[in-house]
């Protein structure tokens, strides 16, 4: 990169959190998947039964497997298959962490517009992650 | 058939009865072929990375280099496999759990293994063809695997997300992706992606499949027709982009110069991202195929800034949609993890061999593959 071109402070801060979060999430994903495959924790759905479920709709799968939607997976982390959701949820949550990091920078720089945009984005992502929004049923 | 004569598998097939032999033993054929492809591509990739002078690369300028040749063989075999009646039966049985005989449960690992290998190859092809992994993943996996479309879309979003998370830090640090340009766009796209995801999960699968097929065919048209402008002419920035300070400078390594850029048609561009967000959430495609043309052609951002910002943007847009799929049960770890690992490993290999291949011809092959996958999705949705 040229001498004069520098990424902004908020851009570098975002990148740093994103990099760290992505690596942690991927490592967690691989480790929990190995745990799942080796059967250290008994899965909620036996692996041999997976073909019965992966052809169903999401709604049908939840009903057939007796799983609640939303964050119910959090109470099932003792199951080998649901342990994988720690890595998945972490990867899906990294962006929230990044936004949290850059909001103070925007307001310190008196860039209120972008500070508000970042806050609104956190609200959108939090809404998506909350589990309040239910869909499916076909 | 001459092209395939050097493949042991096809020699055996020809000896035993030709194409029919392939059609009646699809799983064994695919596993053997995958093994052959992986070994050969891996060997050739290592050779090229190490710069082995003994290897003749005189045909490297030919798009159908040995690696590309074998990628083409694989996808041809995939199409052939799909056309076999057993493939259709397998799909029907997999979608009707009560029809699965007990002995089939013993082979649960076959599909995730094939998924890993396929996504590995998709990762390579996506880099070489300059398309996103998400846009390849959903139509191909939904068309040729027994997984329900809900799970395929959930996995597709997480695959695209993982790729964007991996690429984002580097692009931001180098100043190629612009955070200020991305944030307002991301706010709109991510909000609409939530809506798209909810709509997609609520609609019947065959309707979504049909719409997916039509969308993929539209993407093929965009890839074929849409021009790209390295440095669009932006005579004057509009009021919105000026007030938001949507401009910047990036360092163009190829010329050694710093490029000042600004954008225009900001309200129109932001409005277009409403549609982009909905489609990304509904189909689980990722949205790079739409982000780049809108940023580059409509809003006037330089091509490299558009591509880099688009890649970063996916990490935000896909996050919101992915959460809807996660919270509504449309994520199966046995699908998601092999897919993410496969496509990321494939991307690494693709980047390493990119310099030695001719991306243009690979891109046409990818477009052909998308065309086939789109037709397959359309016909599947229509019940044909």
Interface residues (C-beta under 8 A of the other chain):
Chain A: X1 X2 X4 X5 X6 X7 X8 X10 X11 X12 X14 X15 X16 X18 X19 X21 X22 X25 X26 X29 X30 X32 X33 X36 X47 X48 X49 X50 X51 X52 X53 X54 X55 X56 X57 X58 X59 X61 X62 X67 X69 X70 X71 X81 X84 X85 X87 X88 X89 X91 X92 X93 X94 X95 X96 X102 X113 X114 X117 X118 X120 X121 X124 X125 X127 X128 X129 X130 X131 X133 X134 X135 X136 X137 X138
Chain B: X94 X95 X96 X97 X100 X104 X105 X106 X108 X109 X111 X146 X147 X148 X150 X151 X154 X158 X161 X162 X165 X166 X168 X169 X170 X172 X173 X174 X175 X178 X179 X180 X183 X184 X186 X187 X190 X191 X194 X197 X198 X199 X200 X201 X202 X203 X204 X205 X243 X244 X249 X250 X251 X256 X257 X258 X315 X316 X319 X320 X321 X322 X323 X324 X325 X326 X327 X328 X329 X330 X331 X332 X333 X334 X335 X336 X337 X340 X341 X344
